[in-house]
Amino acid sequence: MGVTERQAGVCLSGCLFLQACFFRLLCFIPTGFPVISVDSQRSTDNITIRQGDTAVIRGRRVCAWNKQTILSAGDKWSLDPRVELVTQGQLEYSLRIQKVDVFDEGPYTCSIQTKQQPKTSQVYLIVQVPPVIYKVSDDITVNEGSNVTLTCLASGRPDPSITWRLLNPIPQCFPLMSFCSAFLSQFLQSSIKFRTTSL
């Protein structure tokens, strides 16, 4: 066997060793470990959190947390400084995400390797964004009986519900309450038209 062939063999052996180590890392626990179901807030459960808060997704036993890519494996976790693996004793391995943002939303899967087959449990993280009004119509003066459109643009998750109220001026009401109600209703319908837009 030539030098080149020996070098190729060593390189191949090294690659196989690294692959084996990486695979073992993804297995998380030795094969033959007693079958224990993963308890991650129950399967396919939802966790709702506000943008900017800290999310803690709990898992039982040694597990790997996945969201498209490996976030944690054993005692290693994502390079994202906001993400860390938190252990409590030998039974609970939780994923903590600080300053949660909308791109953190999605399914997270906790996986363990058992003697029979991998066991997984999924948690869906929902990120809520506080509503913000970022554009509203300027003050406008119109003639009585004219149509006017007032626009309010707001964003948030879930989509915000926009409500319009006439605060001032309030029409002068007459003693006959039914007439007063009819007049107020007619005033709102004839002088204010609006559309709400949410992003």
Secondary structure, 3 states (H helix, E strand, C coil): CCHHHHHHHHHHHHHHHHHHHHHHHHHCCCCCCCCCCCCCCCCCEEEEEECCCCEEECCECCCEEECCCECEECCEECCCCCEEEEEECCCEEEEEECCCCHHHCEEEEEEECCCCCCEEEEEEEEEEEEEEEEEECCCCCCCCCCCCEEEEEEEEECCCCCCCCCCCCCCCCCCCHHHHHHHHHHHHHHHCEEEEEEC
